[in-house]
Amino acid sequence: MVRAEKSQSLNDFRDNCDQTLDRLNQTGDAEVLTQDGQARAIVLSPKAFEQLNIAAEFANRLATIQQSEKELGENKGRPAELFLDELRSKLLDKKAEQA
């Protein structure tokens, strides 16, 4: 379900686009655009969009950390030195192929 404090019809948005965008830039809110009573799009300020991106990035990083901790708990990890040695070897192989 799409939730936002404010909504307006797509036709109203077309008629009042400048005012809506000004309001969203001032408040940082999001607004649902509807068509035939159904949500069709969400409009938000650049600031709100950036905040969503930051939150999503944080959530992705947290999920990666949690997955890594789980794998370590299951003894699926390996020493960093071993990983780095393997990576170094692969990089040297690629460099040799390009030469």
C-alpha positions as CSV (number, residue, x, y, z in Angstrom):
1,M,0.0,0.0,0.0
2,V,1.3,3.4,-0.9
3,R,1.2,5.9,2.0
4,A,1.8,9.6,2.0
5,E,0.3,12.5,3.9
6,K,-0.8,14.3,0.8
7,S,-2.2,13.2,-2.6
8,Q,-3.6,14.9,-5.6
9,S,-5.0,13.8,-9.0
10,L,-2.7,13.7,-11.9
11,N,-4.9,16.3,-13.6
12,D,-4.5,18.7,-10.6
13,F,-0.8,18.1,-10.7
14,R,-0.6,19.0,-14.4
15,D,-2.6,22.2,-13.6
16,N,-0.5,23.1,-10.5
17,C,2.9,21.5,-11.2
18,D,5.0,24.5,-10.3
19,Q,3.1,25.1,-7.0
20,T,3.4,21.4,-6.1
21,L,7.1,21.2,-6.8
22,D,7.7,24.4,-4.8
23,R,5.8,23.0,-1.9
24,L,7.6,19.7,-2.0
25,N,11.0,21.4,-2.2
26,Q,10.1,23.5,0.9
27,T,8.6,20.7,3.0
28,G,10.7,17.8,1.8
29,D,7.5,15.7,1.7
30,A,6.4,13.2,-0.8
31,E,3.0,13.3,-2.6
32,V,1.0,10.6,-4.2
33,L,-0.4,11.3,-7.7
34,T,-3.6,9.5,-8.4
35,Q,-5.6,8.6,-11.5
36,D,-9.1,7.3,-11.1
37,G,-8.6,7.1,-7.4
38,Q,-5.6,4.8,-7.7
39,A,-2.0,5.7,-6.8
40,R,0.0,6.2,-10.1
41,A,3.2,7.9,-9.0
42,I,5.1,9.4,-6.1
43,V,6.6,12.9,-6.4
44,L,9.2,14.0,-4.0
45,S,11.8,16.6,-3.5
46,P,15.5,16.0,-4.4
47,K,16.3,16.2,-0.7
48,A,13.7,13.5,0.1
49,F,15.0,11.4,-2.7
50,E,18.6,11.7,-1.4
51,Q,17.4,10.8,2.1
52,L,15.8,7.6,0.7
53,N,19.0,6.7,-1.2
54,I,21.0,7.2,2.0
55,A,18.6,5.0,4.0
56,A,18.6,2.3,1.3
57,E,22.4,2.3,1.1
58,F,22.6,2.0,4.9
59,A,20.1,-0.9,4.9
60,N,22.1,-2.7,2.1
61,R,25.3,-2.3,4.0
62,L,23.7,-3.5,7.2
63,A,22.3,-6.6,5.5
64,T,25.7,-7.4,4.0
65,I,27.3,-7.1,7.5
66,Q,24.6,-9.4,9.0
67,Q,25.1,-11.9,6.2
68,S,28.9,-11.9,6.7
69,E,28.4,-12.3,10.5
70,K,26.1,-15.3,9.8
71,E,28.6,-16.9,7.5
72,L,31.4,-16.4,9.9
73,G,29.3,-18.1,12.6
74,E,28.8,-21.0,10.2
75,N,32.6,-21.2,9.7
76,K,32.3,-20.2,6.1
77,G,34.8,-17.4,6.4
78,R,38.5,-17.6,5.6
79,P,41.5,-15.6,6.8
80,A,42.0,-12.2,5.1
81,E,45.6,-13.0,4.2
82,L,44.5,-16.1,2.2
83,F,41.8,-14.0,0.4
84,L,44.3,-11.2,-0.4
85,D,46.9,-13.7,-1.6
86,E,44.3,-15.3,-4.0
87,L,43.2,-11.8,-5.2
88,R,46.8,-10.7,-5.8
89,S,47.5,-13.9,-7.8
90,K,44.4,-13.3,-9.9
91,L,45.4,-9.7,-10.6
92,L,48.9,-10.7,-11.5
93,D,47.5,-13.4,-13.9
94,K,45.3,-10.8,-15.6
95,K,48.2,-8.3,-15.9
96,A,50.3,-11.1,-17.5
97,E,47.5,-11.9,-20.0
98,Q,47.4,-8.2,-21.0
99,A,51.1,-7.9,-21.5
